[in-house]
């Protein structure tokens, strides 16, 4: 599983909301964070979130089971890490 954590505050909630529209993506609250989880990668288009620069580029709290492959003015892409030996 690929997991993206964002702080559960009004500025960052649109990222989780946009991600949750993907069929294989779920969002759960874990402590003060929203846990965006997917079997594969996670892709969030910035335009769909309405986030400004400062919010967009400070939104990622942590990633588990994946790595940030792209995070620019267009989209955030978290790719799964191949855990096979």
TORSE-702137 format. One record per residue: residue number from 1; residue in one letter; chain; x, y, z of N, C-alpha, C, O in turn. Coordinates in nm, 2 decimals. Last residue first. Example, Ala and Ser with C-alpha at 12.3 -4.5 7.8 and 13.67 -1.06 7.14 Angstrom:
<nodes>
<node drenmar="2" pado="S" rovo="A" n_c1="1.28" n_c2="-0.22" n_c3="0.71" ca_c1="1.37" ca_c2="-0.11" ca_c3="0.71" c_c1="1.29" c_c2="0.00" c_c3="0.79" o_c1="1.34" o_c2="0.11" o_c3="0.80"/>
<node drenmar="1" pado="A" rovo="A" n_c1="1.32" n_c2="-0.57" n_c3="0.78" ca_c1="1.23" ca_c2="-0.45" ca_c3="0.78" c_c1="1.32" c_c2="-0.33" c_c3="0.78" o_c1="1.42" o_c2="-0.33" o_c3="0.85"/>
</nodes>
This chain:
<nodes>
<node drenmar="85" pado="X" rovo="A" n_c1="1.25" n_c2="-0.84" n_c3="-0.29" ca_c1="1.39" ca_c2="-0.84" ca_c3="-0.27" c_c1="1.47" c_c2="-0.84" c_c3="-0.40" o_c1="1.59" o_c2="-0.84" o_c3="-0.39"/>
<node drenmar="84" pado="X" rovo="A" n_c1="0.98" n_c2="-0.59" n_c3="-0.33" ca_c1="1.04" ca_c2="-0.73" ca_c3="-0.36" c_c1="1.19" c_c2="-0.72" c_c3="-0.34" o_c1="1.26" o_c2="-0.63" o_c3="-0.38"/>
<node drenmar="83" pado="X" rovo="A" n_c1="0.87" n_c2="-0.35" n_c3="-0.30" ca_c1="0.93" ca_c2="-0.41" ca_c3="-0.18" c_c1="0.98" c_c2="-0.55" c_c3="-0.21" o_c1="1.03" o_c2="-0.61" o_c3="-0.11"/>
<node drenmar="82" pado="X" rovo="A" n_c1="0.87" n_c2="-0.06" n_c3="-0.48" ca_c1="0.88" ca_c2="-0.21" ca_c3="-0.50" c_c1="0.95" c_c2="-0.27" c_c3="-0.39" o_c1="1.07" o_c2="-0.26" o_c3="-0.37"/>
<node drenmar="81" pado="X" rovo="A" n_c1="0.67" n_c2="0.19" n_c3="-0.37" ca_c1="0.80" ca_c2="0.14" ca_c3="-0.37" c_c1="0.79" c_c2="-0.01" c_c3="-0.39" o_c1="0.71" o_c2="-0.08" o_c3="-0.32"/>
<node drenmar="80" pado="X" rovo="A" n_c1="0.44" n_c2="0.38" n_c3="-0.57" ca_c1="0.47" ca_c2="0.28" ca_c3="-0.47" c_c1="0.61" c_c2="0.23" c_c3="-0.48" o_c1="0.68" o_c2="0.24" o_c3="-0.59"/>
<node drenmar="79" pado="X" rovo="A" n_c1="0.46" n_c2="0.74" n_c3="-0.60" ca_c1="0.47" ca_c2="0.61" ca_c3="-0.66" c_c1="0.50" c_c2="0.50" c_c3="-0.55" o_c1="0.57" o_c2="0.53" o_c3="-0.46"/>
<node drenmar="78" pado="X" rovo="A" n_c1="0.27" n_c2="1.02" n_c3="-0.60" ca_c1="0.34" ca_c2="0.93" ca_c3="-0.51" c_c1="0.34" c_c2="0.79" c_c3="-0.57" o_c1="0.23" o_c2="0.74" o_c3="-0.59"/>
<node drenmar="77" pado="X" rovo="A" n_c1="0.25" n_c2="1.33" n_c3="-0.74" ca_c1="0.25" ca_c2="1.19" ca_c3="-0.77" c_c1="0.33" c_c2="1.11" c_c3="-0.67" o_c1="0.45" o_c2="1.14" o_c3="-0.65"/>
<node drenmar="76" pado="X" rovo="A" n_c1="0.08" n_c2="1.63" n_c3="-0.78" ca_c1="0.16" ca_c2="1.55" ca_c3="-0.69" c_c1="0.14" c_c2="1.40" c_c3="-0.72" o_c1="0.03" o_c2="1.35" o_c3="-0.73"/>
<node drenmar="75" pado="X" rovo="A" n_c1="0.09" n_c2="1.87" n_c3="-1.05" ca_c1="0.04" ca_c2="1.76" ca_c3="-0.98" c_c1="0.14" c_c2="1.70" c_c3="-0.87" o_c1="0.26" o_c2="1.73" o_c3="-0.88"/>
<node drenmar="74" pado="X" rovo="A" n_c1="0.17" n_c2="2.14" n_c3="-1.13" ca_c1="0.06" ca_c2="2.07" ca_c3="-1.19" c_c1="0.01" c_c2="1.96" c_c3="-1.11" o_c1="-0.12" o_c2="1.95" o_c3="-1.09"/>
<node drenmar="73" pado="X" rovo="A" n_c1="0.40" n_c2="2.24" n_c3="-1.00" ca_c1="0.28" ca_c2="2.32" ca_c3="-1.00" c_c1="0.16" c_c2="2.26" c_c3="-1.06" o_c1="0.05" o_c2="2.31" o_c3="-1.06"/>
<node drenmar="72" pado="X" rovo="A" n_c1="0.51" n_c2="1.92" n_c3="-0.85" ca_c1="0.53" ca_c2="2.05" ca_c3="-0.91" c_c1="0.40" c_c2="2.13" c_c3="-0.92" o_c1="0.30" o_c2="2.10" o_c3="-0.85"/>
<node drenmar="71" pado="X" rovo="A" n_c1="0.62" n_c2="1.65" n_c3="-0.78" ca_c1="0.55" ca_c2="1.75" ca_c3="-0.69" c_c1="0.58" c_c2="1.88" c_c3="-0.75" o_c1="0.68" o_c2="1.95" o_c3="-0.71"/>
<node drenmar="70" pado="X" rovo="A" n_c1="0.68" n_c2="1.31" n_c3="-0.83" ca_c1="0.66" ca_c2="1.44" ca_c3="-0.89" c_c1="0.58" c_c2="1.53" c_c3="-0.79" o_c1="0.48" o_c2="1.48" o_c3="-0.74"/>
<node drenmar="69" pado="X" rovo="A" n_c1="0.73" n_c2="1.11" n_c3="-0.65" ca_c1="0.80" ca_c2="1.10" ca_c3="-0.78" c_c1="0.78" c_c2="1.24" c_c3="-0.86" o_c1="0.87" o_c2="1.27" o_c3="-0.94"/>
<node drenmar="68" pado="X" rovo="A" n_c1="0.77" n_c2="1.03" n_c3="-0.33" ca_c1="0.72" ca_c2="1.14" ca_c3="-0.41" c_c1="0.80" c_c2="1.14" c_c3="-0.54" o_c1="0.92" o_c2="1.16" o_c3="-0.54"/>
<node drenmar="67" pado="X" rovo="A" n_c1="0.71" n_c2="0.68" n_c3="-0.27" ca_c1="0.80" ca_c2="0.79" ca_c3="-0.27" c_c1="0.74" c_c2="0.90" c_c3="-0.36" o_c1="0.67" o_c2="0.87" o_c3="-0.45"/>
<node drenmar="66" pado="X" rovo="A" n_c1="0.59" n_c2="0.43" n_c3="-0.03" ca_c1="0.60" ca_c2="0.50" ca_c3="-0.16" c_c1="0.70" c_c2="0.61" c_c3="-0.16" o_c1="0.77" o_c2="0.63" o_c3="-0.05"/>
<node drenmar="65" pado="X" rovo="A" n_c1="0.54" n_c2="0.35" n_c3="0.22" ca_c1="0.52" ca_c2="0.26" ca_c3="0.12" c_c1="0.53" c_c2="0.31" c_c3="-0.02" o_c1="0.50" o_c2="0.25" o_c3="-0.12"/>
<node drenmar="64" pado="X" rovo="A" n_c1="0.43" n_c2="0.67" n_c3="0.32" ca_c1="0.47" ca_c2="0.54" ca_c3="0.36" c_c1="0.45" c_c2="0.44" c_c3="0.25" o_c1="0.34" o_c2="0.45" o_c3="0.18"/>
<node drenmar="63" pado="X" rovo="A" n_c1="0.51" n_c2="1.01" n_c3="0.38" ca_c1="0.47" ca_c2="0.91" ca_c3="0.28" c_c1="0.52" c_c2="0.78" c_c3="0.34" o_c1="0.63" o_c2="0.77" o_c3="0.39"/>
<node drenmar="62" pado="X" rovo="A" n_c1="0.39" n_c2="1.32" n_c3="0.54" ca_c1="0.47" ca_c2="1.20" ca_c3="0.53" c_c1="0.42" c_c2="1.11" c_c3="0.42" o_c1="0.31" o_c2="1.12" o_c3="0.37"/>
<node drenmar="61" pado="X" rovo="A" n_c1="0.29" n_c2="1.57" n_c3="0.48" ca_c1="0.34" ca_c2="1.55" ca_c3="0.61" c_c1="0.44" c_c2="1.43" c_c3="0.61" o_c1="0.54" o_c2="1.43" o_c3="0.67"/>
<node drenmar="60" pado="X" rovo="A" n_c1="0.24" n_c2="1.79" n_c3="0.22" ca_c1="0.28" ca_c2="1.66" ca_c3="0.25" c_c1="0.35" c_c2="1.65" c_c3="0.39" o_c1="0.45" o_c2="1.71" o_c3="0.42"/>
<node drenmar="59" pado="X" rovo="A" n_c1="0.20" n_c2="2.07" n_c3="0.19" ca_c1="0.09" ca_c2="1.98" ca_c3="0.23" c_c1="0.13" c_c2="1.84" c_c3="0.27" o_c1="0.06" o_c2="1.78" o_c3="0.35"/>
<node drenmar="58" pado="X" rovo="A" n_c1="0.35" n_c2="2.28" n_c3="0.10" ca_c1="0.37" ca_c2="2.24" ca_c3="0.24" c_c1="0.27" c_c2="2.14" c_c3="0.29" o_c1="0.26" o_c2="2.11" o_c3="0.41"/>
<node drenmar="57" pado="X" rovo="A" n_c1="0.28" n_c2="2.34" n_c3="-0.16" ca_c1="0.42" ca_c2="2.29" ca_c3="-0.14" c_c1="0.45" c_c2="2.26" c_c3="0.01" o_c1="0.56" o_c2="2.22" o_c3="0.04"/>
<node drenmar="56" pado="X" rovo="A" n_c1="0.01" n_c2="2.43" n_c3="-0.12" ca_c1="0.04" ca_c2="2.31" ca_c3="-0.21" c_c1="0.18" c_c2="2.25" c_c3="-0.17" o_c1="0.19" o_c2="2.13" o_c3="-0.15"/>
<node drenmar="55" pado="X" rovo="A" n_c1="0.04" n_c2="2.66" n_c3="0.03" ca_c1="-0.03" ca_c2="2.55" ca_c3="0.08" c_c1="0.01" c_c2="2.42" c_c3="0.01" o_c1="0.03" o_c2="2.32" o_c3="0.07"/>
<node drenmar="54" pado="X" rovo="A" n_c1="0.19" n_c2="2.82" n_c3="-0.15" ca_c1="0.24" ca_c2="2.80" ca_c3="-0.01" c_c1="0.17" c_c2="2.67" c_c3="0.05" o_c1="0.24" o_c2="2.59" o_c3="0.12"/>
<node drenmar="53" pado="X" rovo="A" n_c1="0.02" n_c2="2.83" n_c3="-0.39" ca_c1="0.16" ca_c2="2.78" ca_c3="-0.38" c_c1="0.20" c_c2="2.74" c_c3="-0.24" o_c1="0.25" o_c2="2.62" o_c3="-0.22"/>
<node drenmar="52" pado="X" rovo="A" n_c1="-0.32" n_c2="2.72" n_c3="-0.31" ca_c1="-0.22" ca_c2="2.82" ca_c3="-0.35" c_c1="-0.08" c_c2="2.76" c_c3="-0.34" o_c1="-0.07" o_c2="2.65" o_c3="-0.28"/>
<node drenmar="51" pado="X" rovo="A" n_c1="-0.55" n_c2="2.47" n_c3="-0.43" ca_c1="-0.45" ca_c2="2.51" ca_c3="-0.34" c_c1="-0.36" c_c2="2.62" c_c3="-0.40" o_c1="-0.32" o_c2="2.61" o_c3="-0.51"/>
<node drenmar="50" pado="X" rovo="A" n_c1="-0.75" n_c2="2.35" n_c3="-0.58" ca_c1="-0.76" ca_c2="2.49" ca_c3="-0.55" c_c1="-0.66" c_c2="2.55" c_c3="-0.46" o_c1="-0.67" o_c2="2.66" o_c3="-0.41"/>
<node drenmar="49" pado="X" rovo="A" n_c1="-0.76" n_c2="2.09" n_c3="-0.66" ca_c1="-0.76" ca_c2="2.12" ca_c3="-0.51" c_c1="-0.79" c_c2="2.26" c_c3="-0.48" o_c1="-0.84" o_c2="2.30" o_c3="-0.38"/>
<node drenmar="48" pado="X" rovo="A" n_c1="-0.74" n_c2="2.09" n_c3="-0.93" ca_c1="-0.86" ca_c2="2.03" ca_c3="-0.87" c_c1="-0.87" c_c2="2.06" c_c3="-0.72" o_c1="-0.98" o_c2="2.07" o_c3="-0.67"/>
<node drenmar="47" pado="X" rovo="A" n_c1="-0.48" n_c2="2.18" n_c3="-0.97" ca_c1="-0.59" ca_c2="2.26" ca_c3="-1.01" c_c1="-0.72" c_c2="2.21" c_c3="-0.95" o_c1="-0.81" o_c2="2.30" o_c3="-0.92"/>
<node drenmar="46" pado="X" rovo="A" n_c1="-0.32" n_c2="1.95" n_c3="-0.89" ca_c1="-0.33" ca_c2="2.08" ca_c3="-0.81" c_c1="-0.45" c_c2="2.16" c_c3="-0.84" o_c1="-0.51" o_c2="2.21" o_c3="-0.75"/>
<node drenmar="45" pado="X" rovo="A" n_c1="-0.41" n_c2="1.62" n_c3="-0.88" ca_c1="-0.40" ca_c2="1.74" ca_c3="-0.97" c_c1="-0.42" c_c2="1.87" c_c3="-0.88" o_c1="-0.52" o_c2="1.88" o_c3="-0.81"/>
<node drenmar="44" pado="X" rovo="A" n_c1="-0.26" n_c2="1.35" n_c3="-0.75" ca_c1="-0.35" ca_c2="1.46" ca_c3="-0.72" c_c1="-0.32" c_c2="1.58" c_c3="-0.81" o_c1="-0.20" o_c2="1.63" o_c3="-0.80"/>
<node drenmar="43" pado="X" rovo="A" n_c1="-0.22" n_c2="1.01" n_c3="-0.73" ca_c1="-0.20" ca_c2="1.12" ca_c3="-0.81" c_c1="-0.30" c_c2="1.23" c_c3="-0.78" o_c1="-0.42" o_c2="1.20" o_c3="-0.78"/>
<node drenmar="42" pado="X" rovo="A" n_c1="-0.06" n_c2="0.73" n_c3="-0.60" ca_c1="-0.15" ca_c2="0.84" ca_c3="-0.57" c_c1="-0.12" c_c2="0.95" c_c3="-0.66" o_c1="0.00" o_c2="1.00" o_c3="-0.66"/>
<node drenmar="41" pado="X" rovo="A" n_c1="-0.03" n_c2="0.38" n_c3="-0.70" ca_c1="0.02" ca_c2="0.52" ca_c3="-0.68" c_c1="-0.10" c_c2="0.61" c_c3="-0.64" o_c1="-0.21" o_c2="0.58" o_c3="-0.65"/>
<node drenmar="40" pado="X" rovo="A" n_c1="-0.20" n_c2="0.12" n_c3="-0.54" ca_c1="-0.10" ca_c2="0.16" ca_c3="-0.64" c_c1="-0.05" c_c2="0.30" c_c3="-0.60" o_c1="-0.02" o_c2="0.33" o_c3="-0.48"/>
<node drenmar="39" pado="X" rovo="A" n_c1="-0.38" n_c2="0.12" n_c3="-0.33" ca_c1="-0.30" ca_c2="-0.01" ca_c3="-0.36" c_c1="-0.19" c_c2="0.02" c_c3="-0.46" o_c1="-0.08" o_c2="-0.04" o_c3="-0.45"/>
<node drenmar="38" pado="X" rovo="A" n_c1="-0.37" n_c2="0.40" n_c3="-0.11" ca_c1="-0.40" ca_c2="0.34" ca_c3="-0.24" c_c1="-0.32" c_c2="0.21" c_c3="-0.26" o_c1="-0.21" o_c2="0.20" o_c3="-0.21"/>
<node drenmar="37" pado="X" rovo="A" n_c1="-0.48" n_c2="0.64" n_c3="0.12" ca_c1="-0.42" ca_c2="0.51" ca_c3="0.10" c_c1="-0.47" c_c2="0.46" c_c3="-0.04" o_c1="-0.58" o_c2="0.47" o_c3="-0.07"/>
<node drenmar="36" pado="X" rovo="A" n_c1="-0.42" n_c2="0.91" n_c3="0.32" ca_c1="-0.47" ca_c2="0.88" ca_c3="0.19" c_c1="-0.40" c_c2="0.75" c_c3="0.14" o_c1="-0.28" o_c2="0.75" o_c3="0.13"/>
<node drenmar="35" pado="X" rovo="A" n_c1="-0.51" n_c2="1.01" n_c3="0.62" ca_c1="-0.43" ca_c2="0.91" ca_c3="0.56" c_c1="-0.49" c_c2="0.87" c_c3="0.43" o_c1="-0.60" o_c2="0.81" o_c3="0.42"/>
<node drenmar="34" pado="X" rovo="A" n_c1="-0.49" n_c2="1.31" n_c3="0.79" ca_c1="-0.57" ca_c2="1.23" ca_c3="0.70" c_c1="-0.47" c_c2="1.14" c_c3="0.62" o_c1="-0.37" o_c2="1.18" o_c3="0.57"/>
<node drenmar="33" pado="X" rovo="A" n_c1="-0.40" n_c2="1.36" n_c3="1.14" ca_c1="-0.37" ca_c2="1.35" ca_c3="1.00" c_c1="-0.48" c_c2="1.28" c_c3="0.92" o_c1="-0.56" o_c2="1.20" o_c3="0.97"/>
<node drenmar="32" pado="X" rovo="A" n_c1="-0.41" n_c2="1.34" n_c3="1.41" ca_c1="-0.43" ca_c2="1.47" ca_c3="1.35" c_c1="-0.41" c_c2="1.47" c_c3="1.20" o_c1="-0.41" o_c2="1.58" o_c3="1.14"/>
<node drenmar="31" pado="X" rovo="A" n_c1="-0.52" n_c2="1.01" n_c3="1.40" ca_c1="-0.47" ca_c2="1.12" ca_c3="1.49" c_c1="-0.50" c_c2="1.25" c_c3="1.42" o_c1="-0.62" o_c2="1.27" o_c3="1.38"/>
<node drenmar="30" pado="X" rovo="A" n_c1="-0.63" n_c2="0.96" n_c3="1.10" ca_c1="-0.53" ca_c2="0.89" ca_c3="1.19" c_c1="-0.47" c_c2="1.00" c_c3="1.28" o_c1="-0.38" o_c2="1.07" o_c3="1.23"/>
<node drenmar="29" pado="X" rovo="A" n_c1="-0.90" n_c2="0.91" n_c3="0.89" ca_c1="-0.84" ca_c2="1.00" ca_c3="0.99" c_c1="-0.75" c_c2="0.91" c_c3="1.08" o_c1="-0.79" o_c2="0.81" o_c3="1.13"/>
<node drenmar="28" pado="X" rovo="A" n_c1="-0.87" n_c2="0.80" n_c3="0.55" ca_c1="-0.90" ca_c2="0.77" ca_c3="0.69" c_c1="-0.84" c_c2="0.88" c_c3="0.78" o_c1="-0.73" o_c2="0.93" o_c3="0.74"/>
<node drenmar="27" pado="X" rovo="A" n_c1="-0.96" n_c2="0.73" n_c3="0.22" ca_c1="-0.91" ca_c2="0.83" ca_c3="0.32" c_c1="-0.96" c_c2="0.80" c_c3="0.46" o_c1="-1.08" o_c2="0.78" o_c3="0.48"/>
<node drenmar="26" pado="X" rovo="A" n_c1="-0.86" n_c2="0.53" n_c3="-0.06" ca_c1="-0.95" ca_c2="0.56" ca_c3="0.06" c_c1="-0.88" c_c2="0.66" c_c3="0.15" o_c1="-0.76" o_c2="0.68" o_c3="0.14"/>
<node drenmar="25" pado="X" rovo="A" n_c1="-0.88" n_c2="0.44" n_c3="-0.40" ca_c1="-0.81" ca_c2="0.53" ca_c3="-0.29" c_c1="-0.91" c_c2="0.55" c_c3="-0.18" o_c1="-1.03" o_c2="0.58" o_c3="-0.20"/>
<node drenmar="24" pado="X" rovo="A" n_c1="-0.97" n_c2="0.34" n_c3="-0.63" ca_c1="-0.89" ca_c2="0.25" ca_c3="-0.54" c_c1="-0.83" c_c2="0.33" c_c3="-0.43" o_c1="-0.73" o_c2="0.28" o_c3="-0.37"/>
<node drenmar="23" pado="X" rovo="A" n_c1="-1.11" n_c2="0.55" n_c3="-0.76" ca_c1="-1.18" ca_c2="0.43" ca_c3="-0.72" c_c1="-1.10" c_c2="0.34" c_c3="-0.62" o_c1="-1.16" o_c2="0.28" o_c3="-0.53"/>
<node drenmar="22" pado="X" rovo="A" n_c1="-1.07" n_c2="0.89" n_c3="-0.66" ca_c1="-1.02" ca_c2="0.78" ca_c3="-0.74" c_c1="-1.08" c_c2="0.65" c_c3="-0.68" o_c1="-1.09" o_c2="0.63" o_c3="-0.56"/>
<node drenmar="21" pado="X" rovo="A" n_c1="-1.16" n_c2="1.06" n_c3="-0.47" ca_c1="-1.25" ca_c2="1.04" ca_c3="-0.59" c_c1="-1.20" c_c2="0.93" c_c3="-0.68" o_c1="-1.27" o_c2="0.88" o_c3="-0.76"/>
<node drenmar="20" pado="X" rovo="A" n_c1="-0.96" n_c2="1.11" n_c3="-0.29" ca_c1="-1.07" ca_c2="1.01" ca_c3="-0.25" c_c1="-1.16" c_c2="0.98" c_c3="-0.37" o_c1="-1.24" o_c2="0.88" o_c3="-0.36"/>
<node drenmar="19" pado="X" rovo="A" n_c1="-0.82" n_c2="1.32" n_c3="-0.39" ca_c1="-0.76" ca_c2="1.19" ca_c3="-0.40" c_c1="-0.87" c_c2="1.08" c_c3="-0.38" o_c1="-0.87" o_c2="0.98" o_c3="-0.44"/>
<node drenmar="18" pado="X" rovo="A" n_c1="-0.98" n_c2="1.53" n_c3="-0.32" ca_c1="-0.96" ca_c2="1.51" ca_c3="-0.46" c_c1="-0.91" c_c2="1.36" c_c3="-0.48" o_c1="-0.95" o_c2="1.29" o_c3="-0.56"/>
<node drenmar="17" pado="X" rovo="A" n_c1="-0.97" n_c2="1.51" n_c3="-0.04" ca_c1="-1.10" ca_c2="1.51" ca_c3="-0.10" c_c1="-1.08" c_c2="1.47" c_c3="-0.25" o_c1="-1.15" o_c2="1.39" o_c3="-0.30"/>
<node drenmar="16" pado="X" rovo="A" n_c1="-0.70" n_c2="1.55" n_c3="0.01" ca_c1="-0.76" ca_c2="1.42" ca_c3="0.05" c_c1="-0.89" c_c2="1.41" c_c3="-0.03" o_c1="-0.92" o_c2="1.30" o_c3="-0.07"/>
<node drenmar="15" pado="X" rovo="A" n_c1="-0.68" n_c2="1.82" n_c3="-0.07" ca_c1="-0.59" ca_c2="1.71" ca_c3="-0.13" c_c1="-0.65" c_c2="1.58" c_c3="-0.11" o_c1="-0.66" o_c2="1.49" o_c3="-0.20"/>
<node drenmar="14" pado="X" rovo="A" n_c1="-0.86" n_c2="1.96" n_c3="0.09" ca_c1="-0.89" ca_c2="1.94" ca_c3="-0.05" c_c1="-0.80" c_c2="1.84" c_c3="-0.12" o_c1="-0.85" o_c2="1.77" o_c3="-0.21"/>
<node drenmar="13" pado="X" rovo="A" n_c1="-0.72" n_c2="1.97" n_c3="0.35" ca_c1="-0.83" ca_c2="1.88" ca_c3="0.32" c_c1="-0.87" c_c2="1.86" c_c3="0.17" o_c1="-0.90" o_c2="1.75" o_c3="0.13"/>
<node drenmar="12" pado="X" rovo="A" n_c1="-0.55" n_c2="2.18" n_c3="0.39" ca_c1="-0.50" ca_c2="2.06" ca_c3="0.33" c_c1="-0.61" c_c2="1.96" c_c3="0.29" o_c1="-0.58" o_c2="1.86" o_c3="0.22"/>
<node drenmar="11" pado="X" rovo="A" n_c1="-0.69" n_c2="2.39" n_c3="0.51" ca_c1="-0.61" ca_c2="2.42" ca_c3="0.40" c_c1="-0.57" c_c2="2.29" c_c3="0.32" o_c1="-0.56" o_c2="2.29" o_c3="0.20"/>
<node drenmar="10" pado="X" rovo="A" n_c1="-0.82" n_c2="2.27" n_c3="0.74" ca_c1="-0.90" ca_c2="2.32" ca_c3="0.63" c_c1="-0.81" c_c2="2.34" c_c3="0.50" o_c1="-0.86" o_c2="2.30" o_c3="0.39"/>
<node drenmar="9" pado="X" rovo="A" n_c1="-0.63" n_c2="1.98" n_c3="0.84" ca_c1="-0.68" ca_c2="2.12" ca_c3="0.86" c_c1="-0.74" c_c2="2.16" c_c3="0.73" o_c1="-0.72" o_c2="2.10" o_c3="0.63"/>
<node drenmar="8" pado="X" rovo="A" n_c1="-0.48" n_c2="1.72" n_c3="0.90" ca_c1="-0.63" ca_c2="1.74" ca_c3="0.89" c_c1="-0.66" c_c2="1.88" c_c3="0.93" o_c1="-0.72" o_c2="1.90" o_c3="1.04"/>
<node drenmar="7" pado="X" rovo="A" n_c1="-0.19" n_c2="1.68" n_c3="0.71" ca_c1="-0.25" ca_c2="1.73" ca_c3="0.83" c_c1="-0.40" c_c2="1.76" c_c3="0.81" o_c1="-0.43" o_c2="1.82" o_c3="0.71"/>
<node drenmar="6" pado="X" rovo="A" n_c1="-0.15" n_c2="1.39" n_c3="0.52" ca_c1="-0.16" ca_c2="1.53" ca_c3="0.52" c_c1="-0.23" c_c2="1.57" c_c3="0.65" o_c1="-0.32" o_c2="1.50" o_c3="0.70"/>
<node drenmar="5" pado="X" rovo="A" n_c1="0.02" n_c2="1.11" n_c3="0.39" ca_c1="-0.03" ca_c2="1.18" ca_c3="0.51" c_c1="-0.03" c_c2="1.33" c_c3="0.49" o_c1="0.07" o_c2="1.39" o_c3="0.46"/>
<node drenmar="4" pado="X" rovo="A" n_c1="-0.02" n_c2="0.85" n_c3="0.18" ca_c1="0.02" ca_c2="0.99" ca_c3="0.19" c_c1="-0.05" c_c2="1.04" c_c3="0.31" o_c1="-0.17" o_c2="1.03" o_c3="0.33"/>
<node drenmar="3" pado="X" rovo="A" n_c1="0.08" n_c2="0.52" n_c3="0.10" ca_c1="0.01" ca_c2="0.61" ca_c3="0.19" c_c1="0.07" c_c2="0.75" c_c3="0.19" o_c1="0.19" o_c2="0.76" o_c3="0.20"/>
<node drenmar="2" pado="X" rovo="A" n_c1="0.04" n_c2="0.22" n_c3="-0.07" ca_c1="0.10" ca_c2="0.36" ca_c3="-0.07" c_c1="0.02" c_c2="0.45" c_c3="0.01" o_c1="-0.11" o_c2="0.45" o_c3="0.00"/>
<node drenmar="1" pado="X" rovo="A" n_c1="0.08" n_c2="-0.12" n_c3="0.00" ca_c1="0.00" ca_c2="0.00" ca_c3="0.00" c_c1="0.09" c_c2="0.12" c_c3="0.00" o_c1="0.19" o_c2="0.13" o_c3="0.06"/>
</nodes>
